[in-house]
Amino acid sequence: MTRSGENGIPRYDVVIVGAGHGGAQAAISLRQAGFDGSIAIVGDEPLLPYERPPLSKEYLAGEKPFERILIRPPNFWEERGVEMVLGRRVTSVEPERYRIVTADGMAIRYSKLIWAAGGSARRLRCDGHDLQGVHTVRTRADVDRMIGEMPHVSRAVVIGGGYIGLEAAAVLAKFGKHVVLVEALDRVLARVAGEPLSRFYEAEHRAHDVDVRLGSAVDCIEGSNGKVAGVRLAGGERLAADMVIVGIGIVPEVEPLLAAGAEGGNGVSIDAQCRTSLPDVFAIGDCALHANRFANDVPVRLESVQNATDQAVVAAKTIVGQAVAYDAVPWFWSNQYELKLQTVGLSTGHDAMIVRGDFSARSFSLIYLREGRVIALDCVNAAKDYVQGRKLVVERIIADVALLADTSIPLKALAS
Ligand code: FAD
């Protein structure tokens, strides 16, 4: 392993920016593929790579300590010869000089660069967005601040009815807080799921005393003495709050790459080997815009652990010279109350939807079709459907609608 320096500037064979899911997996996969060059991971959080999904689930709920959500034990990185450069934010990429520079002026040279910087939580822009007690849920530090305030919170407003907002609402409801969930559209999960699933989750939250407000826009956050006191809706209503959680999506962290001339926009564009348009610069994970077979080859950014880790594997294998292309079926999960949702495929663009199973039994699947072919499944407490339906999605199977809906027929019987 080598880490040579020139003019005092450290140089690594591979520099990975971002110590999250994608960055960690890229280093792991490089070593698994036999790469024995030097590797450094540069991350702006002062922490070893950890899993992000528990932040709105078990970690927020106090059910898992931080040590149990580390992606690998602390000694793993040193043992594998992966240098961690933590607490440093990369602010520029200089592709002609093959180097990056951090906010505090540290330059690092690379032979190959993997950009795995994810995204930052989108913030509200209205008055009061920066009051104490207004939170986003992206990092451990975000959630630790929430946990610290929790004993003094009796009323919370969650803004955004996507997965993160719903998961946070479920935890707060479980803690016995009075929770109002405010969603601008006319249903929760509108961006990612069919209407029956939205209505099911809306009903579940209401059954747990979450006050779900649909079609409600936020006018501003109100405070007193610098602390949040309430949320004013566009219609004039005021919701009292000691805590506000904002879950309205992310902004991809790609500014330094785009400023260096990389192609992109809402993310940085990559090809099937995760290469950006800059020489020897790869990008993976939440920040990477890629043509996806499961989205009809339309460029998409996927925000999932699956996508980040699978793209990391592709970038690592490409770097060691293996022929590989990204073609993984997207999958995702969400845990709320006693409900385990597992999704496979992408339902965007579906022209038909089948309900398989019983909503009242709280175990069912939604199967999405386009032109008669299965393109995605959302499975609620239906792990068998999820496992067996995967093949239907991967192979774009044309199946009889009545058979798909018949729970007495296992999905694997339709997959051949
Ligand atoms: P990240 O894991 O976000 O890592 C990027 C890292 O880069 C971060 O540490 C960031 O601080 C750092 N960084 C950013 N800019 C710079 C810079 N300029 N210089 C240095 N470092 C930088 N996915 C699922 O599949 N299932 C789930 O249930 C699920 N739940 C989630 C719940 C929450 C609360 C959140 C926030 C996400 C959840 N996700 C879930 C999404 C999943 O966590 C992400 O898709 C995944 O983390 C993406 O990995 P990544 O490597 O692209 O980015």
Boltz pocket constraint, residues with backbone or C-beta under 6 A from the ligand:
constraints:
  - pocket:
      binder: B
      contacts: [[A, 17], [A, 18], [A, 19], [A, 20], [A, 21], [A, 22], [A, 23], [A, 42], [A, 43], [A, 44], [A, 45], [A, 50], [A, 51], [A, 52], [A, 53], [A, 54], [A, 55], [A, 56], [A, 88], [A, 89], [A, 90], [A, 91], [A, 116], [A, 117], [A, 118], [A, 119], [A, 137], [A, 138], [A, 139], [A, 164], [A, 253], [A, 284], [A, 285], [A, 286], [A, 287], [A, 302], [A, 303], [A, 304], [A, 305], [A, 306], [A, 308], [A, 331], [A, 332], [A, 333], [A, 334], [A, 335]]
      max_distance: 6.0
